[in-house]
Amino acid sequence: MKRLLLGTASLLAVTVLAHAQAPVPENLEKLSNFQTTGTSEFTFIDQTGDYADGIKKNLERIKLPDGFKIGLYAVVPDARHMAVGPQGIVTFVGTRKDKVWSVTDRNKDRVADEVKDFAPSLKFAIPNGPCFSKDGFLYIAEQNRVLVYPAAEFFYESPDVAAFNVVKQGELIPPEEESYNHTARVCDIGPDGKLYITLGQPFNVPAPEKLDLYRKWGIGGIIRLNTDGTGREVFATGIRNSVGMDIDPKTGDVWFTDNQVDGMGDDIPPGEINHATAAGQNFGFPWYGGGHTRTNEYQNEEPPADIVFPAVEQVAHAADLGMKFYTGKMFPAKYQGAIFSAQHGSWNRTTPVGARVMVTYVADDGTATSEPFAEGWIDENGEYLGRPVDVAELRDGSILVSDDLAGAIYRIWYEGN
């Protein structure tokens, strides 16, 4: 009997595993040919009730400069990086799971009326990074693929959307280098019309034998390519895991955050906001773990001579993620042209830090200084009430802040003193 039960259990386990690994039909080819997939259902997220009320209650403790207010914009599960449509119709929100959400404020009262999944006929894999071109093309950088959705603000109302490969599945990085760690990509369109994508490397500190391969592919760096997928090149190297990037609208320079080495202590190494002034620059990793702090693994190795150190050093282990240059007119003059960035919060620190929105002021000479802008998502017990991920800007000049712990997007606006 025992043998029979074991045999039955083994058969059941194999059956369940086989079911779990069964291939999901890929509908991309149909969508690329403007054909229907037969998908008809959306997943809608309730925007009311006790859960939303609990988030609103937590927002009462958030500290902001005088004249600023914060409110719940939308309940969005696992909300990560955001892309606001150029027409202001819909905001697309990536996740580190298998969903992309479309968030719509139909009556323009600055609170979302509808949150539903985008392109539900497609199977996504860590679609963290959406970004828009000025002419309305939505790009989504996944773990190992990049797709483009022309006229996404028009097609999103249907389960079937026009979708095309920019980088085919398995060609963004070598498939054997796929990892569960540091796989959240972000993207942006530069003034050169090219698509910029960050590629985090998967290790705390990589082994030396990985460096040549990573340098070739731009893993642990930023790549750029034409929007049709051609002309790929490595734009920047020496980056551990960047999950935030924006283009300075005044200069066209690329700025980006970088998450630094864990396990070196509570107060080192610092987090980074970096400034790339040209292609081909090296930002110091893995010789440096953050700022000017050398890594233990490479402390006896001679670093490259031309390393670019961060424009701003942030508090250690705060996990600086998404960032956005402010171009609106709603906020007071001191904030115009500044960078708003999200600190996700520490995991590798005895006392939590971060879980806040920072503002960084960039001087005409390129020097920069940072200070907290919105904070209070860590309570008196050291527990996280939220973990900000990204910052985006609405057409009225208010900003959105995503939070993947609370599963929410907040709106911050200015009412004056």
C-alpha positions in Angstrom: 0.0 0.0 0.0 2.8 2.4 0.9 4.5 1.7 -2.4 1.3 2.3 -4.2 0.7 5.6 -2.4 4.3 6.7 -3.2 3.8 5.8 -6.8 0.5 7.6 -7.0 2.1 10.7 -5.4 5.0 10.6 -7.8 2.6 10.4 -10.8 0.5 13.2 -9.4 3.6 15.4 -8.9 4.8 14.7 -12.5 1.3 15.5 -13.8 1.1 18.8 -11.8 4.6 19.7 -12.9 3.8 18.9 -16.5 0.7 21.0 -16.3 2.6 23.9 -14.7 5.2 23.8 -17.4 2.8 23.4 -20.3 3.5 26.0 -23.0 1.2 29.0 -23.2 0.2 29.9 -26.7 2.1 32.9 -27.9 -0.1 35.4 -29.6 2.5 38.0 -30.6 2.5 36.8 -34.3 -1.2 37.3 -34.5 -1.1 40.7 -32.9 1.8 41.7 -35.3 -0.5 40.9 -38.2 -3.4 42.7 -36.7 -5.3 39.5 -36.1 -7.6 38.7 -33.2 -6.4 36.2 -30.6 -9.9 35.3 -29.2 -9.0 36.9 -25.8 -12.0 38.8 -24.5 -11.5 39.2 -20.7 -9.7 41.8 -18.7 -8.7 41.7 -15.0 -10.1 44.8 -13.3 -8.8 46.1 -10.0 -11.3 47.5 -7.5 -10.5 51.1 -6.6 -12.7 51.3 -3.5 -13.2 49.5 -0.2 -11.2 48.8 2.9 -7.9 48.2 1.1 -8.0 51.6 -0.6 -9.1 53.2 2.6 -6.1 51.7 4.5 -3.7 53.1 2.0 -5.3 56.6 2.3 -4.9 56.3 6.1 -1.2 55.6 5.8 -0.8 58.6 3.5 -1.8 60.9 6.4 1.7 60.3 8.0 3.7 61.3 4.9 5.7 64.5 5.4 6.0 66.9 2.5 7.3 70.5 2.0 4.8 73.2 2.8 2.1 73.6 0.2 2.3 70.0 -1.1 -0.4 67.4 -0.8 -0.4 63.6 -1.4 -3.3 61.3 -2.3 -4.1 57.9 -3.6 -4.3 58.0 -7.4 -4.8 54.3 -8.0 -4.7 50.8 -6.5 -2.3 48.9 -8.8 -0.9 45.5 -7.7 2.9 45.3 -7.7 3.2 48.7 -9.3 6.7 49.4 -10.6 7.8 51.7 -13.4 5.4 54.0 -15.1 4.9 55.6 -18.6 2.4 58.4 -19.0 0.9 58.5 -22.5 1.8 61.5 -24.5 -1.9 62.3 -25.0 -2.5 62.1 -21.3 -5.1 59.4 -21.7 -3.6 56.4 -19.9 -0.6 55.6 -17.7 1.0 52.2 -18.2 2.5 50.5 -15.2 5.0 47.6 -15.3 5.5 44.9 -12.7 8.2 42.4 -11.8 5.6 39.6 -12.3 3.6 38.9 -15.5 1.3 41.9 -15.7 1.3 45.4 -17.3 -1.5 47.6 -16.0 -3.3 50.4 -17.8 -4.5 53.2 -15.4 -7.1 55.6 -16.7 -8.5 58.8 -15.2 -11.5 59.2 -17.5 -13.1 62.3 -15.8 -9.8 64.1 -15.1 -10.4 64.5 -11.4 -6.8 63.4 -10.9 -7.9 60.1 -9.4 -7.9 56.9 -11.5 -11.4 55.5 -12.5 -10.2 52.3 -14.0 -7.2 49.9 -13.6 -7.1 46.8 -15.9 -4.4 44.6 -17.4 -2.9 45.7 -20.7 -2.6 43.2 -23.6 -4.0 40.3 -21.7 -3.5 37.9 -24.6 0.3 38.2 -24.2 2.5 36.3 -21.8 4.9 38.8 -20.1 8.1 38.0 -18.2 9.1 40.7 -15.7 7.7 43.6 -17.8 9.1 46.2 -15.4 10.1 48.9 -17.8 7.6 50.8 -20.0 8.6 54.0 -21.8 7.0 56.2 -24.5 8.3 57.9 -27.6 7.0 61.4 -28.2 4.9 60.2 -31.1 3.0 57.6 -29.0 4.9 54.3 -29.4 5.0 52.4 -26.1 8.1 50.2 -25.5 8.2 47.6 -22.7 11.5 46.1 -21.7 11.1 42.7 -20.2 13.6 40.3 -18.7 14.8 39.1 -22.1 12.7 40.8 -24.7 11.5 44.2 -25.9 8.2 44.8 -27.6 6.7 48.0 -29.1 3.1 48.9 -29.1 2.2 51.5 -31.7 -0.8 53.7 -30.7 -1.0 52.0 -27.4 -3.2 54.8 -26.0 -5.7 53.9 -28.7 -5.5 50.1 -28.7 -5.4 49.6 -25.0 -9.2 49.6 -24.7 -9.2 46.2 -26.5 -7.7 42.9 -25.2 -5.9 42.7 -28.6 -3.3 45.4 -29.3 -0.9 46.0 -32.1 2.5 44.6 -30.9 5.8 43.9 -32.5 9.3 42.7 -31.6 12.1 45.2 -31.1 14.3 42.6 -29.5 13.1 39.0 -29.8 12.7 36.8 -26.8 16.2 35.5 -25.7 18.2 38.1 -27.6 18.4 41.0 -25.0 20.9 38.9 -23.0 22.2 35.4 -23.5 19.5 33.0 -22.3 22.1 31.2 -20.1 22.6 34.5 -18.2 18.9 34.9 -17.3 18.5 35.2 -13.5 15.8 35.9 -10.9 18.1 38.7 -9.6 18.5 42.2 -11.0 16.3 41.6 -14.0 14.0 44.7 -13.7 14.8 46.7 -16.9 14.0 50.4 -17.5 14.0 52.2 -20.8 13.9 55.7 -22.3 14.1 57.4 -25.7 17.1 59.7 -26.1 17.2 63.0 -28.1 19.1 60.9 -30.8 15.9 58.9 -31.3 17.5 55.8 -29.9 16.1 53.4 -27.3 18.2 53.2 -24.1 17.8 50.2 -21.8 19.5 49.4 -18.5 20.7 45.8 -18.0 21.5 44.9 -14.4 24.1 42.1 -13.8 22.8 39.3 -11.6 25.4 39.0 -8.9 26.3 41.0 -5.7 29.8 41.2 -7.2 30.5 39.1 -10.4 33.4 36.8 -10.8 36.3 38.1 -13.1 35.5 35.5 -15.7 32.1 37.1 -16.3 33.4 40.5 -17.1 34.3 40.1 -20.8 30.9 38.6 -21.6 29.0 41.2 -19.7 31.0 44.0 -21.3 30.2 42.6 -24.7 26.5 42.5 -24.1 26.2 45.6 -21.9 25.1 43.5 -18.9 25.9 45.7 -15.9 25.5 48.7 -18.1 23.2 50.6 -20.4 22.7 49.7 -24.1 21.2 51.8 -26.8 19.7 50.7 -30.2 17.5 52.0 -32.9 13.8 51.7 -32.2 13.5 48.9 -34.8 16.1 46.9 -32.9 19.1 47.5 -35.2 22.3 49.2 -34.4 22.7 47.9 -30.9 25.7 49.2 -28.9 26.9 49.4 -25.3 26.4 53.0 -24.2 27.8 52.7 -20.6 29.6 50.1 -18.4 30.6 49.7 -14.8 27.0 49.7 -13.5 25.8 47.2 -10.9 22.1 47.4 -11.3 20.4 50.5 -12.6 16.6 50.6 -12.2 16.1 54.3 -12.9 17.0 56.5 -15.8 16.0 59.8 -17.4 17.3 62.2 -20.0 18.1 65.7 -19.0 15.7 67.8 -21.2 18.1 70.7 -21.3 21.4 68.9 -22.2 20.3 65.5 -23.6 22.6 63.8 -21.1 21.6 60.5 -19.5 21.2 60.3 -15.7 20.6 57.1 -13.9 20.5 55.6 -10.4 22.5 52.6 -9.4 22.0 50.1 -6.5 25.3 49.2 -4.8 27.0 46.3 -3.2 25.4 44.5 -0.2 27.1 43.0 2.8 29.7 45.6 3.4 28.1 47.1 6.5 25.2 49.5 7.4 26.8 52.7 6.2 28.8 51.7 3.1 28.8 51.8 0.2 26.7 54.8 -0.8 23.9 54.7 -3.4 24.4 56.6 -6.6 22.8 59.0 -9.0 25.1 59.1 -12.0 25.5 61.5 -15.0 26.7 60.2 -18.4 27.9 63.0 -20.6 29.0 60.7 -23.5 28.9 57.2 -24.8 31.6 54.7 -23.6 32.0 55.9 -20.0 32.8 53.5 -17.2 31.1 54.0 -13.8 33.4 51.9 -11.7 31.7 48.6 -10.8 32.9 46.0 -9.8 36.2 47.7 -8.7 34.1 50.1 -6.7 31.0 49.0 -4.7 29.5 52.4 -4.6 31.0 55.9 -4.7 34.7 55.7 -3.9 34.3 52.5 -1.8 36.4 49.6 -3.2 34.9 46.1 -3.2 36.6 43.4 -1.2 36.6 41.1 -4.2 38.5 43.6 -6.5 40.5 45.6 -3.9 43.8 44.3 -5.3 42.8 44.8 -8.9 43.8 48.0 -10.7 40.6 49.9 -11.7 40.3 51.5 -15.1 41.8 55.0 -15.2 38.8 56.8 -16.7 36.1 55.9 -14.1 33.3 58.4 -13.7 32.2 58.7 -10.1 28.6 59.5 -9.1 27.2 63.0 -9.4 25.4 62.5 -6.1 26.1 59.9 -3.3 23.0 58.7 -1.5 22.6 57.0 1.9 23.8 53.4 1.8 21.3 50.7 1.0 18.4 53.0 0.5 17.9 51.4 -3.0 17.6 54.3 -5.3 15.3 53.3 -8.2 13.1 55.3 -10.6 13.9 59.0 -11.4 12.4 61.8 -13.4 13.5 65.3 -14.4 10.6 67.7 -13.5 9.5 69.7 -16.5 6.1 70.9 -15.2 5.0 74.4 -14.0 2.8 73.5 -11.0 5.6 73.2 -8.5 7.6 76.3 -7.2 10.5 77.5 -9.3 13.2 75.7 -7.1 11.8 72.4 -8.2 11.7 73.1 -12.0 14.4 71.1 -13.7 15.2 69.1 -10.5 15.2 65.3 -10.4 12.6 63.5 -8.3 13.7 59.9 -7.5 12.3 57.0 -5.4 14.2 55.2 -2.7 12.7 51.7 -2.4 14.2 51.1 1.1 16.9 48.8 2.5 16.9 45.1 3.0 20.6 44.8 3.9 20.7 47.1 6.9 20.0 46.6 10.6 18.0 49.8 10.8 15.8 50.5 7.7 16.4 53.6 5.6 14.8 55.0 2.4 11.2 54.4 1.5 10.9 58.0 0.4 11.0 60.4 -2.5 14.2 62.5 -2.9 14.7 65.7 -4.9 18.0 66.5 -6.5 18.9 69.9 -7.7 21.3 70.1 -10.6 23.4 73.3 -10.9 24.5 74.8 -14.2 28.0 73.3 -13.8 26.5 69.8 -13.4 27.1 69.5 -9.7 24.1 68.2 -7.8 22.7 68.0 -4.2 19.9 65.9 -2.8 17.4 66.1 0.0 14.2 64.3 1.1 11.0 65.4 -0.5 8.3 62.9 0.7 8.9 60.5 3.6 7.1 58.6 6.2 6.6 55.1 4.7 8.7 53.6 7.6 6.8 53.7 10.9 8.0 53.9 14.5 8.4 50.1 14.6 10.7 50.1 11.6 8.1 48.5 9.5 7.5 49.5 5.9 4.1 50.9 5.1 5.1 51.4 1.5 8.2 51.1 -0.8 8.3 53.8 -3.5 9.6 52.6 -6.9 9.2 55.2 -9.6 8.3 58.8 -10.3 6.3 60.1 -13.3 4.8 63.4 -14.3 1.2 64.2 -15.3 0.4 66.9 -17.8 -0.9 69.2 -15.1 2.5 69.2 -13.5 1.7 66.9 -10.6 3.8 63.8 -10.1 2.9 60.2 -9.6 4.8 57.8 -7.3 4.5 54.0 -7.6 4.7 51.6 -4.6 5.1 47.9 -5.2 4.6 47.0 -1.5 1.3 48.8 -1.0 0.3 48.1 -4.6 -0.6 51.7 -5.3 0.2 54.9 -7.2 0.2 58.2 -5.3 -0.3 61.6 -6.7 1.6 64.6 -5.3 0.5 68.1 -6.1 1.1 71.7 -5.0 -1.6 74.0 -3.6 0.5 76.8 -2.3 1.0 78.0 1.3 
